[in-house]
């Protein structure tokens, strides 16, 4: 894989992955009411740059399946790929754990177990392998669960991620849910140690951006880079270098701000300032094996 794969965060567990002529949408949800501002939403207008658009829905929980996805009418049409409990209509394909599905030449999907409802997905996007966990996680509540309940959860999680570890993963989108209380990140840590994705991006953090950025700061592993995308339509580009170390560029959107008349208008996507240490870039003081590059880049 020698081309840039772009990951864009929208809200909660909603992301897109794009490479070449293909856009893949995962568990898109705009939130309750106006959580995701109209300017930050994914629309068919933004899809026009792509020949192929696939919308993946891991399960039918409302925070992973927004009905708005079924209003996306375009030519060529959107193709929906879902778990068995999700409506798909005439343009959809369902997947169960263990299913494999070619989408088109160079793009391939696999479905794996979840420890909650539905499935998790691994999409091979022209050689960039993107895993979306859905609600796959080590679900336990250490202050409330019994030892037996915790043991059952741990066994179920180990059985679910075992087959995933047989596949090389470039980018993993995985839950870190603070509602679990103590050891809320145990599932993500075990996933990193067992599966060893090149890059992990935390999701499902219940509006607590500090949880995602703190997890990214703490998790330093020689095989996995962890980066938190916390702003709607914040994005990163991923390129796996010949030495096996990923090169990552990170961008975020800011509200429009006034400029002096003699100054050119700012690009709406500004690179993160490497000199700042305000929680947006957890690698400014890290010795992790990753090349973070912050050149200017225009709107996708």
C-alpha positions in Angstrom: 0.0 0.0 0.0 1.8 3.1 -1.3 -1.0 5.7 -1.4 -2.6 7.8 1.3 -5.5 6.4 3.2 -7.6 9.2 4.7 -9.6 8.6 7.9 -12.2 11.3 8.9 -14.0 11.3 12.3 -17.5 12.6 12.5 -19.2 11.7 15.8 -19.1 8.9 18.4 -18.1 5.8 16.4 -18.7 7.3 12.9 -15.8 7.5 10.5 -15.0 7.4 6.9 -12.0 5.7 5.2 -11.0 6.8 1.7 -8.4 5.6 -0.8 -8.3 6.2 -4.5 -11.9 6.1 -5.9 -13.5 4.5 -2.9 -15.2 5.9 0.2 -16.1 3.6 3.1 -18.4 4.8 5.8 -18.5 3.2 9.3 -21.4 3.4 11.8 -22.3 7.0 10.9 -24.5 8.8 13.5 -25.2 12.5 13.8 -26.1 12.3 17.5 -29.1 13.5 19.4 -30.6 16.7 18.0 -28.0 19.0 16.6 -25.0 17.3 18.1 -23.2 17.2 14.7 -23.5 20.6 13.1 -24.8 20.7 9.5 -21.5 21.9 8.2 -19.7 18.9 9.7 -22.0 16.2 8.4 -21.4 13.7 5.6 -23.5 14.4 2.6 -23.9 13.1 -1.0 -22.2 16.4 -2.1 -19.1 15.3 -0.3 -19.4 11.8 -1.8 -19.2 13.1 -5.4 -15.4 12.7 -5.5 -15.7 9.0 -5.3 -16.8 6.3 -7.7 -17.7 3.8 -5.1 -19.3 4.5 -1.7 -19.9 1.7 0.8 -21.8 2.3 4.1 -21.1 -0.2 6.8 -23.4 -0.6 9.9 -22.1 -3.0 12.5 -25.5 -3.3 14.4 -28.9 -1.7 14.9 -28.2 0.3 18.1 -29.3 3.9 17.5 -25.8 5.3 18.2 -24.4 3.2 15.3 -27.2 3.4 12.7 -28.5 6.8 11.8 -31.6 6.6 9.4 -30.1 9.5 7.5 -27.8 7.0 5.7 -30.8 5.7 3.8 -31.4 9.2 2.3 -28.1 9.2 0.5 -29.2 9.0 -3.1 -26.4 9.2 -5.7 -25.3 7.8 -9.0 -23.7 5.3 -8.9 -25.7 4.3 -5.8 -24.5 3.8 -2.3 -24.0 0.2 -1.3 -24.9 -0.8 2.2 -23.1 -3.6 4.1 -24.7 -4.5 7.4 -25.0 -7.0 10.2 -28.0 -9.4 10.1 -30.1 -7.1 12.5 -29.9 -4.0 10.3 -32.3 -3.1 7.5 -30.6 -2.9 4.1 -33.3 -2.6 1.4 -32.5 -3.4 -2.2 -29.0 -1.9 -2.2 -27.7 -3.8 0.8 -25.7 -6.9 1.7 -25.7 -8.6 5.1 -22.7 -10.2 6.7 -22.5 -12.6 9.6 -19.3 -13.4 11.6 -16.9 -15.4 9.4 -18.4 -14.0 6.1 -16.0 -12.7 3.5 -17.2 -10.4 0.7 -15.5 -8.9 -2.4 -16.9 -5.5 -3.0 -15.0 -4.6 -6.2 -11.5 -5.1 -7.5 -9.1 -4.2 -4.8 -11.7 -3.8 -2.0 -12.7 -6.7 0.2 -14.7 -7.0 3.5 -14.7 -9.6 6.3 -17.0 -9.8 9.3 -16.0 -10.9 12.8 -17.7 -11.6 16.1 -18.8 -8.8 18.5 -19.2 -9.1 22.2 -22.4 -7.1 22.0 -24.9 -6.9 19.1 -24.0 -7.4 15.4 -20.5 -7.8 14.0 -17.1 -6.0 13.6 -15.7 -5.3 10.1 -12.3 -5.5 8.5 -12.1 -3.8 5.1 -9.1 -4.2 2.8 -9.1 -0.9 0.9 -6.5 -1.4 -1.9 -4.1 -2.8 0.6 -4.9 -0.5 3.5 -6.6 -2.7 6.1 -9.1 -0.8 8.2 -10.9 -2.5 11.2 -14.0 -1.1 12.8 -14.9 -2.8 16.1 -18.6 -1.7 16.3 -19.4 -2.7 19.8 -16.7 -5.3 20.1 -15.1 -4.6 23.5 -14.3 -6.2 26.8 -17.5 -5.1 28.4 -17.2 -5.2 32.2 -18.0 -2.9 35.1 -15.3 -3.6 37.7 -17.1 -1.9 40.5 -20.4 -3.7 39.8 -19.7 -7.0 38.0 -19.1 -10.2 39.9 -15.9 -12.1 39.4 -17.9 -14.7 37.4 -19.4 -12.0 35.1 -15.9 -10.5 34.5 -14.5 -13.9 33.7 -17.3 -14.6 31.2 -16.7 -11.3 29.6 -13.0 -11.8 29.3 -13.4 -15.2 27.8 -15.9 -13.9 25.2 -13.6 -11.1 24.3 -10.6 -13.4 23.9 -12.6 -15.7 21.7 -13.8 -12.8 19.5 -10.4 -11.2 18.9 -8.6 -14.5 18.3 -9.5 -14.8 14.6 -8.9 -11.0 14.1 -5.3 -11.4 15.3 -4.6 -13.7 12.3 -5.0 -10.7 10.0 -2.6 -7.7 9.6 -4.4 -4.5 10.4 -3.2 -1.0 9.5 -5.9 1.1 11.2 -8.2 0.0 14.0 -11.1 2.0 15.3 -11.9 0.7 18.8 -14.0 1.7 21.8 -12.8 3.3 25.0 -16.0 3.9 26.9 -15.7 5.8 30.2 -19.1 4.5 31.4 -17.4 1.3 32.4 -15.5 3.0 35.2 -12.2 1.4 36.4 -10.3 -0.3 33.6 -12.6 1.0 31.0 -9.7 0.8 28.5 -8.8 -2.8 29.2 -10.4 -4.0 26.0 -8.5 -1.5 23.8 -5.2 -2.4 25.6 -5.7 -6.1 25.1 -6.6 -5.5 21.5 -3.4 -3.6 20.9 -1.3 -6.3 22.6 -3.0 -9.2 20.8 -3.8 -7.8 17.4 -1.0 -5.2 17.0 -2.6 -2.8 14.6 -0.2 -0.2 13.1 -2.5 2.6 14.3 -5.4 2.6 16.7 -7.9 5.5 17.0 -10.2 5.4 20.1 -14.0 5.9 19.6 -17.2 5.5 21.5 -15.9 7.8 24.2 -19.3 9.3 25.0 -18.5 12.9 24.3 -15.4 12.8 26.6 -12.6 13.9 24.3 -10.3 14.0 27.3 -10.7 10.2 27.7 -9.6 9.7 24.1 -6.6 12.0 24.3 -5.5 10.7 27.7 -5.7 7.1 26.4 -3.5 8.2 23.4 -1.0 9.8 25.7 -0.6 6.8 27.9 -0.5 4.1 25.3 3.0 3.8 23.9 3.7 0.5 22.3 6.5 -0.4 19.9 4.0 -2.0 17.4 1.1 0.4 17.6 0.6 4.2 17.3 -2.4 5.6 19.1 -3.9 8.8 18.0 -7.2 10.5 19.1 -9.4 12.3 16.6 -11.8 14.4 18.8 -13.2 17.1 16.5 -16.0 16.6 14.0 -14.4 16.1 10.5 -10.9 16.0 12.0 -8.9 13.8 9.8 -5.6 12.0 9.3 -3.8 10.5 6.4 -2.0 7.2 6.7 0.9 5.9 4.6 2.8 2.8 5.5 6.5 3.4 4.6 8.9 0.7 3.3 10.4 0.3 6.7 7.0 -0.6 8.2 6.6 2.6 10.2 3.4 4.6 9.3 3.7 8.2 8.3 0.7 10.1 9.7 -0.5 13.6 8.8 -3.3 15.1 11.1 -5.6 17.9 10.2 -8.5 19.6 12.0 -11.2 22.1 11.1 -11.6 25.4 12.9 -14.5 27.9 12.8 -13.9 30.7 10.3 -12.0 33.5 12.0 -11.6 37.1 10.7 -8.4 38.0 8.8 -6.8 41.3 8.1 -7.5 42.5 4.6 -4.0 42.0 3.4 -3.9 38.4 4.7 -5.1 35.5 2.5 -8.1 33.6 3.7 -7.2 30.6 5.8 -7.5 27.1 4.4 -10.4 25.5 6.3 -8.3 22.5 7.1 -5.3 23.7 9.1 -2.4 21.4 10.1 -2.0 20.9 13.8 0.8 23.0 15.3 3.5 20.6 16.4 4.8 23.2 18.9 1.6 23.2 20.9 1.0 20.7 23.7 -2.7 21.3 24.5 -3.9 17.8 24.2 -4.5 17.7 20.4 -1.2 16.0 19.6 -0.3 13.3 22.0 3.0 12.6 20.2 4.7 15.9 20.7 6.6 14.4 23.6 6.6 10.8 22.5 9.4 8.5 21.4 7.0 6.2 19.5 8.2 5.0 16.1 6.0 7.2 14.0 6.7 10.0 11.6 4.1 12.8 12.1 4.3 15.2 9.2 2.2 18.4 9.2 2.4 20.0 5.8 -0.4 22.2 4.5 -3.1 20.4 2.6 -6.3 21.6 1.0 -9.9 20.5 1.6 -10.6 17.0 0.4 
